[in-house]
Amino acid sequence: KRNLHPNYLVVECDASNDPITFNTNLMGYPDRPGWLRYIQRTPHSDGVLYGSPMAEHVGKPTVIEITAYNRRTFETARHNLVINIMATEEFPLPFQAEFYIKNMNVEEMLASEVLGDFLGAVKNVWQPERLNAINITSALDRGGRVPLPINDLKEGVYVMVGADVPFSSCLREVESPHNQLRCSQEMEPVISCDKKFRAQFHIDWCKISLVDINKVVPVYVTRPEPGTGILPEFGEYDPPSESMKTRDYFSDFLVTLAVPSAVALVLFFVLGYTMCCRREGVEKRNMHTPDIQLVHHSSIQKSSKELRSMSKNREISWPLSTLPVFNPVSGEVVPPIHPDSYETTSMPLMQTQTNLQNQITIPQQRPSG
């Protein structure tokens, strides 16, 4: 069956009760023209061939090969469909509006009664003298996603209509700042004429597009004129003669290596002299250091080594600072504080005379080892 609209063609292929699938292609080519699309949901449903040709396709007959495959009997049939594209005086319509209908699939929208109901609703809110459908496109062709197979979800369809009068105030409501703000917040805008569509068509008013082609500035791309493809005449090829002397690159090679090598050698000698011949040395440093500073340094170093050795092993012999203290005035000898009976963390290395309480004799140190 063929349903013809201005600048729009729909071809439906009726199938019997057998599961039949269709394949369409341009005669002599593996695929269809770019402006023509085909859809068939299941082998038991009709195949729909639809599209909107452009002005450059006018007057060019298009032959579409339709091949049908019967999945039950394995029969095959082929039919050639000739599409003649003719111009119409009703176009172009200067005011074009594109609607996005969320609760329709493209093959449902292509049905003549459904499309007629939609154009009647648009004509009711627009009130034009001429109103025609210009293009119908599935949302999947615009980057939409396949809906989940729940709740009878639809993929959506874009329908562009054209009229000869400016847009009505109802359609202009989508451009108001309040509705633009609601759309940016992913909220449904408030449109006064939405109830005239809501009974059958759920329109996403945030995706409506209003275009006045009289105000659209055409963009012209200037391309250079193609040439003949023949190179200009430059005469015969004259190669260089064999008597030409070859260039000697040995001097250039020496300069390339000699200059960096000489600079590196000078820097090496300067650095070597600075590091080896200009250092003070340990003896010269000790000669300029006062004796008292060397003694202090030696004593501090000795005490540090003793403390480090004590921290490594607690079982070694007690250091000299923990031996009994002798009072040269009173002759008293104070025993050291034993670590087993006192907290060693707070025990001072040298005991003061005020903390002395007991007197003992000086124990004789036995030689170590």
Summary of the structure (lengths in Angstrom):
residues: 369
radius of gyration: 50.8
end to end distance: 118.9
largest distance: 135.8
contacts: 791
relative contact order: 0.07
helix: 30%
strand: 20%
